[in-house]
Amino acid sequence: MELSAATLIFLSLLSLPIVVTLLSRKLTPSSKKRRPPGPWNLPFIGSLHYFIKSHPQVALRNLAKRYGPVMFLRMGQIDTVVISSPVAVQEVLREKDIIFASRPTIVASEIFCYGNLDVGFAPYGAYWRTLRKLCTVELLSAKMVRQLAPVRDKETLSLIRNIQAAGQGGEPVNLGRLLLSCSSMITAKAAFGHACSSELREQFLSGIEVSMRFSGGFTFGDLFPSLRFIDVITGQRLRMWRAHRQLDAVFDKIIAECEGLQGDSLVSVLLRIRDEGELEFPIGTTNIKAILLDMFTGGTETTSSAAEWVMSELMRNPAVMAKAQIEVRRVFDNKNPQDHEGKMDELHYTKMVIKESMRLNPVLPLMIPHLCRETCDIGGFEVKEGTRVMVNTWAMARNPEYWQDAEKFKPERFEDGTIDYKGSRIEYLPFGMGRRRCPGDIFGLAALELIIARLLYYVDWSLPSGMQPDEIDMDMFVGATTRRKNQLHLVASPYREVSVQS
């Protein structure tokens, strides 16, 4: 059948855009970068099935061995790129840091952090820069951390007393529980000072414990934004808001008690800055609550988990334990307990032990995800605007390409002092790197190092009857932090008693 001239013209016009598109693709084959390689994504769930039987950092390490250090996955409806090599990390967090300086929004941070007014999840911009400066200059500076030394001294000595009391009769002590209590009290007293009543502190810590349980994973809406209503139907959002309101009510009471009082507590500093109103972005009471919440979520379970992993590694390596105890007891013997923190710089081997434990057991193995703010190239691949970017620090810290005997606990690898916590070697990033690096590293390390030093000085440790070092359970639980799945129980025998006056 013959086609009319009008029909031919119509079909030609209809096909013209298709022809132009095909020709343009053929003529410019290199103009379009391809996205990073990655595993096959299933309909709807994407790559989530890879995490059913493995911890996230382990599953991602295994996938990266096949697909490379810049890898694409779809987590539900979320495009995600996982970085697991120092070269790629340098490109993301140093060379193009400003492009990846924001955070994705998750349901828990929206609710508990007052619409992401905190330091950790605030979008990159002038407000976040104001908070960052506030933290580094006022709240978590080296000067402020030194001023809080009496709090660390008192609470770590209280920890030792509790251990020695619980260990009477040779019964195993739940060290994990006592460490969490100690780190929580250090942070609470640093944040609120002595003006806050013990009853309110306990109520606040109880509320924080609930909020940490909610923030330990993703909600349905975090992975499937178009289906956020499911969190409403299941009651998840309602439970979060109920916990938030309870915590907020305690916040109001604590701040009311601290109004007008002078002191070195974090809340006193924040209230002074609020009243002066000299910041580029003036802060109000709600902002103070969000900032203080960050102090707790970033300074309690992280510190206690890190300390518990250190003690676990020491019990698995008796020779290392003996060497560290000899050092601590040589430095601390015949010294006033109030002088202990001033002697920490002499504990070279003990600090190496802590570094090595944080290499093998980072409490944030994937850090907090970054958000790509504009389409760019990483490792020769295109990463589109809006993509979540995760850095697998756990995988880099255990990669035999960068570490000799990577799976072994060898504190001596840090002996030359060239590897620090600030990213001098990108394969070791316990506190992250770049603009969104953890601002509380000085505060956290000061508490962690004193806790470990005093555990080694005041107590002789042994395993429960019949257990051998290689039988210690090292299973992990990955939530808001990576902690031991089962809390560490050890037998504690006093080496030095803590005096009542200490």
KOLKE-131468 format. One record per residue (C-alpha): residue number from 1; residue in one letter; x, y, z. Coordinates in nm, 2 decimals. Each point is the difference from the previous one (the first is absolute). Layout:
<nodes>
NODE   resi   resn     east    north       up
NODE    NUM      A        X        Y        Z
...
</nodes>
This chain:
<nodes>
NODE   resi   resn     east    north       up
NODE      1      M     0.00     0.00     0.00
NODE      2      E     0.14     0.34    -0.09
NODE      3      L     0.03     0.27     0.26
NODE      4      S    -0.11     0.36    -0.08
NODE      5      A     0.25     0.28     0.00
NODE      6      A    -0.16     0.15     0.31
NODE      7      T     0.04    -0.33     0.19
NODE      8      L     0.37    -0.02    -0.10
NODE      9      I     0.06     0.35     0.12
NODE     10      F    -0.17    -0.07     0.33
NODE     11      L     0.20    -0.32     0.06
NODE     12      S     0.32     0.18    -0.09
NODE     13      L    -0.07     0.27     0.25
NODE     14      L    -0.10    -0.25     0.26
NODE     15      S     0.33    -0.20    -0.04
NODE     16      L     0.23     0.30    -0.02
NODE     17      P     0.06     0.03     0.38
NODE     18      I     0.08    -0.37     0.02
NODE     19      V     0.25     0.03    -0.28
NODE     20      V     0.16     0.31     0.15
NODE     21      T     0.04    -0.17     0.34
NODE     22      L     0.16    -0.31    -0.15
NODE     23      L     0.24     0.21    -0.21
NODE     24      S     0.10     0.22     0.29
NODE     25      R     0.07    -0.31     0.21
NODE     26      K     0.21    -0.15    -0.28
NODE     27      L     0.19     0.32    -0.07
NODE     28      T     0.09     0.07     0.36
NODE     29      P     0.06    -0.33     0.17
NODE     30      S     0.22     0.14     0.27
NODE     31      S    -0.22     0.29     0.10
NODE     32      K    -0.20    -0.21     0.25
NODE     33      K     0.18    -0.15     0.29
NODE     34      R    -0.13    -0.33     0.12
NODE     35      R    -0.09    -0.05     0.36
NODE     36      P     0.22    -0.22     0.22
NODE     37      P    -0.03    -0.38    -0.03
NODE     38      G    -0.20    -0.19     0.25
NODE     39      P    -0.20    -0.32     0.06
NODE     40      W    -0.33    -0.07    -0.16
NODE     41      N    -0.29     0.18     0.16
NODE     42      L    -0.32    -0.19     0.06
NODE     43      P    -0.34     0.17    -0.07
NODE     44      F    -0.12     0.22     0.29
NODE     45      I     0.26    -0.10     0.26
NODE     46      G     0.31     0.07    -0.21
NODE     47      S     0.31    -0.14     0.17
NODE     48      L    -0.14    -0.04     0.35
NODE     49      H     0.00    -0.38    -0.02
NODE     50      Y     0.38     0.00     0.02
NODE     51      F    -0.02     0.11     0.36
NODE     52      I    -0.22    -0.29     0.13
NODE     53      K     0.28    -0.22     0.12
NODE     54      S     0.29     0.24     0.05
NODE     55      H     0.07     0.32     0.18
NODE     56      P    -0.02     0.30    -0.23
NODE     57      Q     0.37     0.08     0.00
NODE     58      V     0.09    -0.36    -0.06
NODE     59      A    -0.25    -0.05    -0.28
NODE     60      L     0.12     0.32    -0.17
NODE     61      R     0.37    -0.10     0.04
NODE     62      N    -0.08    -0.33    -0.17
NODE     63      L    -0.19     0.17    -0.28
NODE     64      A     0.27     0.25    -0.06
NODE     65      K     0.25    -0.28    -0.06
NODE     66      R    -0.20    -0.09    -0.30
NODE     67      Y    -0.13     0.34    -0.13
NODE     68      G     0.28     0.24     0.11
NODE     69      P     0.06     0.27     0.26
NODE     70      V    -0.26     0.24    -0.16
NODE     71      M    -0.32    -0.21     0.00
NODE     72      F    -0.36     0.08    -0.07
NODE     73      L    -0.30    -0.16     0.18
NODE     74      R    -0.36     0.08     0.02
NODE     75      M    -0.11    -0.02     0.37
NODE     76      G    -0.38    -0.03    -0.05
NODE     77      Q    -0.07     0.32    -0.19
NODE     78      I     0.32     0.17     0.10
NODE     79      D     0.30     0.03    -0.24
NODE     80      T     0.31    -0.07     0.20
NODE     81      V     0.37     0.00    -0.08
NODE     82      V     0.24    -0.18     0.23
NODE     83      I     0.37     0.10     0.02
NODE     84      S     0.26    -0.24     0.13
NODE     85      S     0.35     0.11    -0.11
NODE     86      P     0.22     0.29     0.12
NODE     87      V     0.03     0.14    -0.35
NODE     88      A    -0.37     0.03    -0.04
NODE     89      V    -0.05     0.13     0.36
NODE     90      Q     0.25     0.27    -0.07
NODE     91      E    -0.19     0.11    -0.30
NODE     92      V    -0.33     0.00     0.19
NODE     93      L     0.10     0.14     0.34
NODE     94      R     0.30     0.22    -0.10
NODE     95      E     0.01     0.11    -0.36
NODE     96      K    -0.38     0.03    -0.04
NODE     97      D    -0.09     0.02     0.36
NODE     98      I    -0.24     0.30    -0.04
NODE     99      I    -0.21    -0.20    -0.25
NODE    100      F    -0.05    -0.28     0.26
NODE    101      A    -0.02     0.22     0.30
NODE    102      S    -0.38    -0.05     0.07
NODE    103      R    -0.19    -0.28     0.16
NODE    104      P    -0.31    -0.19    -0.12
NODE    105      T    -0.31     0.04     0.21
NODE    106      I    -0.12    -0.30     0.20
NODE    107      V    -0.32    -0.03     0.20
NODE    108      A     0.17    -0.04     0.34
NODE    109      S     0.22     0.32    -0.04
NODE    110      E    -0.30     0.20    -0.12
NODE    111      I    -0.20    -0.09     0.31
NODE    112      F     0.26    -0.02     0.28
NODE    113      C     0.23     0.28    -0.13
NODE    114      Y    -0.27     0.26    -0.04
NODE    115      G    -0.02    -0.01    -0.37
NODE    116      N     0.38    -0.05    -0.05
NODE    117      L     0.11     0.30     0.21
NODE    118      D     0.29    -0.20     0.14
NODE    119      V     0.36    -0.01    -0.11
NODE    120      G     0.00    -0.35    -0.14
NODE    121      F    -0.30     0.02    -0.24
NODE    122      A    -0.04     0.37    -0.07
NODE    123      P     0.02     0.06    -0.38
NODE    124      Y     0.32     0.17    -0.11
NODE    125      G    -0.03     0.37    -0.01
NODE    126      A     0.05     0.31     0.22
NODE    127      Y    -0.20    -0.14     0.29
NODE    128      W     0.21    -0.32     0.01
NODE    129      R     0.32     0.21    -0.02
NODE    130      T    -0.11     0.20     0.30
NODE    131      L    -0.06    -0.32     0.20
NODE    132      R     0.33    -0.14    -0.11
NODE    133      K     0.19     0.31     0.12
NODE    134      L    -0.20     0.00     0.32
NODE    135      C     0.10    -0.36     0.07
NODE    136      T     0.37     0.04    -0.09
NODE    137      V     0.06     0.34     0.17
NODE    138      E    -0.23    -0.01     0.30
NODE    139      L    -0.15    -0.34     0.09
NODE    140      L     0.26    -0.27    -0.10
NODE    141      S     0.32     0.20    -0.02
NODE    142      A     0.32    -0.13     0.17
NODE    143      K    -0.04     0.27     0.26
NODE    144      M    -0.35    -0.10     0.08
NODE    145      V     0.10    -0.37     0.02
NODE    146      R     0.27     0.09     0.25
NODE    147      Q    -0.25     0.19     0.21
NODE    148      L    -0.21    -0.32     0.02
NODE    149      A     0.28    -0.21     0.14
NODE    150      P    -0.15    -0.01     0.35
NODE    151      V    -0.31    -0.16    -0.14
NODE    152      R     0.20    -0.27    -0.18
NODE    153      D     0.21    -0.06     0.31
NODE    154      K    -0.30    -0.04     0.24
NODE    155      E    -0.20    -0.22    -0.23
NODE    156      T     0.28    -0.23    -0.10
NODE    157      L     0.10    -0.05     0.36
NODE    158      S    -0.37    -0.07     0.08
NODE    159      L     0.01    -0.26    -0.28
NODE    160      I     0.30    -0.18     0.17
NODE    161      R    -0.18     0.00     0.33
NODE    162      N    -0.31    -0.16    -0.16
NODE    163      I     0.22    -0.26    -0.17
NODE    164      Q     0.18    -0.09     0.32
NODE    165      A    -0.32    -0.02     0.20
NODE    166      A    -0.17    -0.21    -0.27
NODE    167      G     0.30    -0.23    -0.03
NODE    168      Q     0.01    -0.10     0.37
NODE    169      G    -0.01    -0.38     0.04
NODE    170      G     0.14    -0.07    -0.34
NODE    171      E    -0.32     0.04    -0.19
NODE    172      P     0.03     0.13    -0.36
NODE    173      V    -0.08     0.37    -0.05
NODE    174      N    -0.22     0.13    -0.28
NODE    175      L     0.27     0.24    -0.12
NODE    176      G    -0.21     0.11    -0.30
NODE    177      R    -0.29     0.13     0.21
NODE    178      L     0.24     0.18     0.24
NODE    179      L     0.18     0.17    -0.29
NODE    180      L    -0.32     0.12    -0.15
NODE    181      S    -0.11     0.14     0.34
NODE    182      C     0.34     0.18     0.04
NODE    183      S     0.01     0.16    -0.34
NODE    184      S    -0.36     0.11     0.04
NODE    185      M     0.07     0.17     0.33
NODE    186      I     0.31     0.17    -0.14
NODE    187      T    -0.20     0.15    -0.29
NODE    188      A    -0.30     0.09     0.22
NODE    189      K     0.22     0.18     0.26
NODE    190      A     0.20     0.17    -0.27
NODE    191      A    -0.32     0.11    -0.17
NODE    192      F    -0.21     0.11     0.30
NODE    193      G     0.25     0.05     0.28
NODE    194      H    -0.09    -0.02     0.36
NODE    195      A    -0.30     0.22    -0.03
NODE    196      C    -0.21    -0.28    -0.15
NODE    197      S    -0.15    -0.23     0.27
NODE    198      S     0.09    -0.37    -0.01
NODE    199      E    -0.37    -0.08    -0.05
NODE    200      L    -0.02     0.21    -0.32
NODE    201      R     0.33    -0.15    -0.12
NODE    202      E    -0.14    -0.35     0.04
NODE    203      Q    -0.32     0.09    -0.18
NODE    204      F     0.20     0.15    -0.28
NODE    205      L     0.24    -0.30    -0.04
NODE    206      S    -0.31    -0.23     0.00
NODE    207      G    -0.15     0.21    -0.29
NODE    208      I     0.33    -0.01    -0.19
NODE    209      E     0.01    -0.37     0.03
NODE    210      V    -0.34    -0.02    -0.16
NODE    211      S     0.09     0.24    -0.28
NODE    212      M     0.32    -0.20    -0.07
NODE    213      R    -0.20    -0.31    -0.06
NODE    214      F    -0.21     0.18    -0.26
NODE    215      S     0.30     0.15    -0.17
NODE    216      G     0.18    -0.34    -0.03
NODE    217      G    -0.14    -0.08    -0.35
NODE    218      F    -0.20     0.13    -0.29
NODE    219      T    -0.37     0.03     0.00
NODE    220      F    -0.21    -0.11    -0.30
NODE    221      G    -0.03     0.36    -0.12
NODE    222      D     0.38     0.04     0.01
NODE    223      L     0.04    -0.26    -0.27
NODE    224      F    -0.33     0.05    -0.19
NODE    225      P    -0.07     0.38     0.02
NODE    226      S    -0.32    -0.04    -0.21
NODE    227      L    -0.14    -0.24     0.26
NODE    228      R     0.07     0.20     0.32
NODE    229      F    -0.37    -0.04     0.09
NODE    230      I     0.08    -0.36     0.10
NODE    231      D     0.19     0.13     0.30
NODE    232      V    -0.32     0.18     0.10
NODE    233      I    -0.21    -0.31    -0.05
NODE    234      T     0.23    -0.22     0.20
NODE    235      G     0.02     0.26     0.28
NODE    236      Q     0.38     0.04    -0.03
NODE    237      R    -0.02     0.38    -0.04
NODE    238      L    -0.25     0.03     0.29
NODE    239      R     0.23    -0.19     0.23
NODE    240      M     0.29     0.22    -0.11
NODE    241      W    -0.20     0.32     0.06
NODE    242      R    -0.11    -0.13     0.34
NODE    243      A     0.36    -0.07     0.11
NODE    244      H     0.11     0.34    -0.14
NODE    245      R    -0.27     0.19     0.20
NODE    246      Q     0.11    -0.18     0.32
NODE    247      L     0.36     0.09    -0.06
NODE    248      D    -0.09     0.36    -0.09
NODE    249      A    -0.19     0.04     0.32
NODE    250      V     0.31    -0.10     0.20
NODE    251      F     0.21     0.24    -0.21
NODE    252      D    -0.23     0.28     0.10
NODE    253      K     0.03    -0.07     0.37
NODE    254      I     0.38    -0.03    -0.02
NODE    255      I     0.04     0.32    -0.20
NODE    256      A    -0.23     0.18     0.25
NODE    257      E     0.22    -0.11     0.29
NODE    258      C     0.31     0.12    -0.18
NODE    259      E    -0.13     0.34    -0.11
NODE    260      G     0.20     0.29     0.14
NODE    261      L     0.27    -0.22     0.16
NODE    262      Q     0.37     0.04    -0.06
NODE    263      G     0.22    -0.30    -0.07
NODE    264      D     0.20    -0.20    -0.25
NODE    265      S    -0.27    -0.25    -0.09
NODE    266      L    -0.09    -0.02    -0.37
NODE    267      V    -0.36     0.12     0.06
NODE    268      S     0.13     0.31     0.19
NODE    269      V     0.23     0.09    -0.29
NODE    270      L    -0.29    -0.05    -0.25
NODE    271      L    -0.24     0.21     0.21
NODE    272      R     0.25     0.28     0.03
NODE    273      I     0.06     0.00    -0.38
NODE    274      R    -0.38    -0.01    -0.06
NODE    275      D    -0.05     0.31     0.23
NODE    276      E     0.29     0.19    -0.16
NODE    277      G    -0.15    -0.05    -0.35
NODE    278      E     0.32     0.07    -0.18
NODE    279      L     0.01    -0.31    -0.23
NODE    280      E    -0.06     0.04    -0.38
NODE    281      F    -0.30    -0.23     0.06
NODE    282      P    -0.13     0.08     0.35
NODE    283      I    -0.09    -0.32     0.19
NODE    284      G    -0.31    -0.05     0.21
NODE    285      T    -0.10    -0.26     0.26
NODE    286      T    -0.10    -0.25    -0.27
NODE    287      N     0.34     0.02    -0.16
NODE    288      I     0.17    -0.06     0.34
NODE    289      K    -0.21    -0.31     0.05
NODE    290      A     0.11    -0.14    -0.34
NODE    291      I     0.36     0.08     0.06
NODE    292      L     0.00    -0.16     0.34
NODE    293      L    -0.17    -0.31    -0.14
NODE    294      D     0.30    -0.03    -0.24
NODE    295      M     0.23     0.01     0.30
NODE    296      F    -0.17    -0.30     0.15
NODE    297      T    -0.05    -0.21    -0.30
NODE    298      G     0.36     0.06    -0.11
NODE    299      G     0.17    -0.02     0.34
NODE    300      T    -0.16    -0.28     0.20
NODE    301      E    -0.05    -0.33    -0.18
NODE    302      T     0.29     0.07    -0.24
NODE    303      T     0.25     0.04     0.30
NODE    304      S    -0.13    -0.29     0.19
NODE    305      S    -0.01    -0.23    -0.30
NODE    306      A     0.36     0.10    -0.10
NODE    307      A     0.12    -0.07     0.36
NODE    308      E    -0.18    -0.34     0.00
NODE    309      W     0.17    -0.10    -0.33
NODE    310      V     0.34     0.11     0.14
NODE    311      M    -0.05    -0.22     0.30
NODE    312      S    -0.12    -0.29    -0.22
NODE    313      E     0.31     0.02    -0.21
NODE    314      L     0.23     0.02     0.30
NODE    315      M    -0.16    -0.31     0.16
NODE    316      R     0.05    -0.18    -0.34
NODE    317      N     0.37     0.10     0.00
NODE    318      P     0.14    -0.06     0.35
NODE    319      A     0.36     0.11    -0.09
NODE    320      V    -0.13     0.34    -0.12
NODE    321      M    -0.21     0.03     0.32
NODE    322      A     0.31    -0.07     0.21
NODE    323      K     0.21     0.26    -0.19
NODE    324      A    -0.26     0.27     0.03
NODE    325      Q    -0.06    -0.06     0.37
NODE    326      I     0.37     0.02     0.07
NODE    327      E     0.02     0.33    -0.17
NODE    328      V    -0.31     0.15     0.17
NODE    329      R     0.11    -0.12     0.35
NODE    330      R     0.35     0.14    -0.05
NODE    331      V    -0.14     0.34    -0.09
NODE    332      F    -0.29     0.01     0.25
NODE    333      D     0.17    -0.16     0.31
NODE    334      N     0.05     0.23     0.29
NODE    335      K    -0.19     0.28    -0.18
NODE    336      N    -0.31     0.19     0.13
NODE    337      P    -0.30    -0.12    -0.20
NODE    338      Q    -0.08     0.36    -0.10
NODE    339      D     0.34     0.00    -0.18
NODE    340      H    -0.08    -0.30    -0.21
NODE    341      E    -0.15     0.19    -0.30
NODE    342      G     0.31     0.22    -0.01
NODE    343      K     0.22    -0.31    -0.05
NODE    344      M    -0.19    -0.14    -0.29
NODE    345      D     0.26     0.12    -0.25
NODE    346      E     0.24    -0.25     0.16
NODE    347      L    -0.22    -0.29    -0.09
NODE    348      H     0.13    -0.06    -0.35
NODE    349      Y    -0.07    -0.37    -0.03
NODE    350      T    -0.34     0.03     0.16
NODE    351      K    -0.10     0.26    -0.25
NODE    352      M     0.12    -0.23    -0.28
NODE    353      V    -0.22    -0.28     0.14
NODE    354      I    -0.30     0.24    -0.02
NODE    355      K     0.08     0.10    -0.36
NODE    356      E     0.04    -0.36    -0.10
NODE    357      S    -0.34    -0.10     0.15
NODE    358      M    -0.17     0.29    -0.17
NODE    359      R     0.15    -0.12    -0.33
NODE    360      L    -0.14    -0.35     0.03
NODE    361      N    -0.32     0.11     0.18
NODE    362      P    -0.11     0.35    -0.12
NODE    363      V    -0.32     0.09     0.18
NODE    364      L    -0.13     0.17    -0.32
NODE    365      P     0.12    -0.24    -0.27
NODE    366      L    -0.18     0.18    -0.28
NODE    367      M     0.00     0.35     0.16
NODE    368      I    -0.32     0.21    -0.04
NODE    369      P    -0.10     0.01    -0.37
NODE    370      H     0.09     0.30    -0.22
NODE    371      L    -0.24     0.15    -0.26
NODE    372      C     0.13     0.10    -0.34
NODE    373      R    -0.11     0.36    -0.06
NODE    374      E     0.08     0.02    -0.37
NODE    375      T     0.08    -0.26    -0.27
NODE    376      C     0.37    -0.07    -0.03
NODE    377      D     0.26    -0.27    -0.08
NODE    378      I     0.16    -0.23     0.25
NODE    379      G     0.26    -0.25    -0.11
NODE    380      G    -0.10     0.06    -0.36
NODE    381      F    -0.37    -0.07     0.07
NODE    382      E    -0.30     0.23     0.01
NODE    383      V    -0.16     0.06     0.35
NODE    384      K    -0.33     0.18    -0.04
NODE    385      E    -0.14     0.28     0.21
NODE    386      G    -0.20    -0.15     0.29
NODE    387      T     0.19    -0.32     0.02
NODE    388      R     0.09    -0.12     0.35
NODE    389      V     0.37    -0.07     0.04
NODE    390      M     0.13    -0.25     0.27
NODE    391      V     0.37    -0.04     0.09
NODE    392      N     0.09    -0.35     0.12
NODE    393      T     0.27     0.09     0.25
NODE    394      W    -0.02    -0.35     0.15
NODE    395      A     0.09    -0.16    -0.34
NODE    396      M     0.30     0.23    -0.05
NODE    397      A     0.13    -0.06     0.35
NODE    398      R     0.00    -0.38    -0.06
NODE    399      N     0.13     0.00    -0.35
NODE    400      P     0.33    -0.19    -0.04
NODE    401      E     0.10     0.24    -0.29
NODE    402      Y     0.05     0.28     0.26
NODE    403      W     0.08    -0.20     0.32
NODE    404      Q     0.24    -0.28     0.06
NODE    405      D    -0.17    -0.28     0.19
NODE    406      A    -0.32     0.20    -0.03
NODE    407      E    -0.22    -0.23     0.21
NODE    408      K     0.25    -0.03     0.29
NODE    409      F     0.01     0.22     0.31
NODE    410      K     0.34     0.16    -0.02
NODE    411      P     0.03     0.34     0.19
NODE    412      E     0.36     0.03    -0.11
NODE    413      R    -0.11     0.10    -0.35
NODE    414      F    -0.07     0.35     0.15
NODE    415      E     0.35     0.02     0.16
NODE    416      D     0.15     0.26    -0.24
NODE    417      G    -0.28     0.25     0.08
NODE    418      T    -0.07     0.08    -0.37
NODE    419      I    -0.37    -0.12     0.02
NODE    420      D    -0.23     0.23     0.19
NODE    421      Y    -0.37     0.04     0.05
NODE    422      K    -0.03     0.29    -0.25
NODE    423      G     0.05    -0.18    -0.33
NODE    424      S     0.37     0.01    -0.04
NODE    425      R    -0.05    -0.35    -0.16
NODE    426      I    -0.34    -0.02    -0.16
NODE    427      E    -0.04    -0.37     0.06
NODE    428      Y    -0.03     0.09     0.37
NODE    429      L    -0.30     0.23     0.06
NODE    430      P    -0.16    -0.08     0.34
NODE    431      F    -0.13     0.35     0.02
NODE    432      G    -0.06     0.06    -0.37
NODE    433      M     0.16     0.27    -0.21
NODE    434      G    -0.09     0.33    -0.17
NODE    435      R    -0.26     0.26     0.10
NODE    436      R    -0.23    -0.25     0.16
NODE    437      R     0.27    -0.16     0.21
NODE    438      C    -0.11    -0.08     0.36
NODE    439      P     0.05     0.33     0.20
NODE    440      G     0.01    -0.19     0.33
NODE    441      D     0.31    -0.20    -0.05
NODE    442      I     0.20     0.18     0.27
NODE    443      F    -0.28    -0.04     0.25
NODE    444      G    -0.06    -0.36    -0.08
NODE    445      L     0.37    -0.10     0.00
NODE    446      A     0.07     0.17     0.33
NODE    447      A    -0.27    -0.21     0.17
NODE    448      L     0.09    -0.32    -0.18
NODE    449      E     0.37     0.02     0.08
NODE    450      L    -0.05     0.07     0.37
NODE    451      I    -0.26    -0.28     0.03
NODE    452      I     0.24    -0.26    -0.16
NODE    453      A     0.30     0.12     0.20
NODE    454      R    -0.19    -0.03     0.33
NODE    455      L    -0.14    -0.34    -0.09
NODE    456      L     0.35    -0.12    -0.05
NODE    457      Y     0.15     0.17     0.30
NODE    458      Y    -0.25    -0.08     0.28
NODE    459      V    -0.12    -0.35    -0.11
NODE    460      D     0.15    -0.33    -0.09
NODE    461      W    -0.22    -0.17    -0.25
NODE    462      S    -0.07    -0.36    -0.08
NODE    463      L    -0.25    -0.20    -0.20
NODE    464      P    -0.29    -0.19     0.16
NODE    465      S     0.10    -0.35     0.11
NODE    466      G     0.08    -0.24    -0.28
NODE    467      M     0.00     0.26    -0.28
NODE    468      Q     0.31     0.04    -0.22
NODE    469      P     0.10     0.33    -0.18
NODE    470      D    -0.09    -0.14    -0.34
NODE    471      E    -0.34    -0.09     0.12
NODE    472      I    -0.11     0.36     0.07
NODE    473      D    -0.31     0.08    -0.19
NODE    474      M     0.06     0.29    -0.24
NODE    475      D    -0.34     0.01    -0.17
NODE    476      M    -0.12     0.35    -0.08
NODE    477      F    -0.33     0.18    -0.01
NODE    478      V    -0.03     0.28    -0.26
NODE    479      G    -0.24     0.27     0.10
NODE    480      A     0.06     0.37     0.06
NODE    481      T     0.35    -0.13     0.08
NODE    482      T     0.18    -0.33    -0.03
NODE    483      R     0.02    -0.15     0.34
NODE    484      R     0.05    -0.35     0.15
NODE    485      K    -0.31    -0.22    -0.06
NODE    486      N     0.05    -0.14     0.35
NODE    487      Q     0.14     0.22     0.27
NODE    488      L     0.35    -0.09     0.13
NODE    489      H     0.01    -0.18     0.33
NODE    490      L     0.33    -0.03     0.18
NODE    491      V     0.14    -0.09     0.34
NODE    492      A     0.14     0.31     0.18
NODE    493      S     0.26    -0.02     0.28
NODE    494      P     0.12     0.32     0.16
NODE    495      Y     0.36     0.11    -0.06
NODE    496      R    -0.04     0.33     0.18
NODE    497      E    -0.29     0.10     0.21
NODE    498      V    -0.16     0.34    -0.08
NODE    499      S    -0.01     0.21     0.31
NODE    500      V    -0.32     0.16     0.12
NODE    501      Q     0.16     0.35    -0.04
NODE    502      S     0.08    -0.06    -0.37
</nodes>
